[in-house]
């Protein structure tokens, strides 16, 4: 009886539907990473460790009362800004980008923290001004978004900057910003594209050009895109079979355990396998929208909606990048690609979703 009560308390704030879907995606991650790494068990165990740490973070956040999340919004956001500024001055330069900060024990990438901190801060701000939202409030919220985005784009890390900008835009959209304002912003953005093009780094311009015609530099800047498209297309309907993908196992496909792991999966499991993966992603997104629709406060509704839509954006951008319909921006496939920081941040987000769902039940009862 005591063990049963302890177990019930342990899982009390875990949403079983969402947890099952996440578990299936994480299982697929381990299976595909084993193949993508040519049977490297060390890589698989490292990913299993990442998953374990991320699941602990999910459980902690899922059990955190919602008012604690609101209290954490400002400190976490300010901490993220301080770390981003520290990166600008003291960050380690890798491959021409200054994105990592050595804190003695380990190195961290502060931009990853902002994936949660930015929508958390913006949702907190709108909650505080929910009674009377004016254009001034939307302007201030936009500044809260643009400041970290500008710091991250300067590193340069355009992919992460765009994704964080998307997560913040979703908060603005869910907070009810006028369509007139959105259309005005889009028109200004389109008109300023020539100016934006001149501010891009050379490698960023090349990535866009390779999207239009990767064959113009097939052995150079277009290599990633071409090999990924070949892998996805050669999988056919049922795939070449597990551990039988030629593009990955003959070392044609670069970054196959991280950014281009979807190409490995597509080649080995084909269209049917892709439909399974897309269905799992779709169910996760649908569950997120259900939680959003039943959120009990303005803050939780904005936060849940932003987390769900951002998860969709990550999946769409990675699959679009691998399929050749979007530029290569270095975005991992959520919950599948190898990586510790991104895994922890993603499951932290789902922990917040579970907290929103289960603590809402406690309030109502």
Secondary structure by P-SEA (a helix, b strand, c coil): caaaaaaaaaaccccaaaaaaaaaaaaaaaaaaaaaacccaaaaaaaaaaaaaaaaaaaaaaaccaaaaaaaaaaaaaaaaaaaaaaaccccccccccccccccccccccccccaaaaaaaaaaaaaaacccccaaaaaaaaaaaaaaaaaaaaaccaaaaaaaaaaaaaaaaaacccaaaaaaaaaaaaaaaaaaaaaccaaaaaaaaaaacccccccccaaaaaaaaaaaaacccccccccccccccccccccccccaaaaaaaaaccaaaaaaaaaaaaaaaaaaaaaaaacccaaaaaaaaaaaaaaaaaaaaaaaaaacccccccccccccccccaaaaaaaaaaaaaaaaaaaaaaaac
